[in-house]
Amino acid sequence: MSINKATPQDWNNLRQSYPAIERTAEDTKVDTKDMVNSPGHYTYGNIECIDAIEESMSAEAFRGYCKGAAMKYIWRYERKGKPLEDLQKCRWYLARLIASHQEQSETSK
């Protein structure tokens, strides 16, 4: 069936089968208190973006992601106007990279 040939009943059936995702103000609230460890704009519902990224890839790929992110913040920390925040973000990604290697070491013992 073409989208152009869909009847109102077809659209109603579609809406019932696939209801819209309801978002609340709480879901979209940005927490400006801690822009390094848990920025609100990186959380949707109860899932933080970094956790979804980690689950979506292998441990090796995730370590590469963390390494690249740490390098990005080191690279630009003198140019964006918030050098301390960028250095803290670099440290955050570096800590995730270290933790990933520690987990690998502990599981391979």
Secondary structure, DSSP 8 states (H G I E B T S, - for coil): --GGG--HHHHHHHHHHS------HHHH----S-TTT--GGGEETTEEHHHHHHHTS-HHHHHHHHHHHHHHHHHHTTTSS-HHHHHHHHHHHHHHHHHHHHHHHHHT-
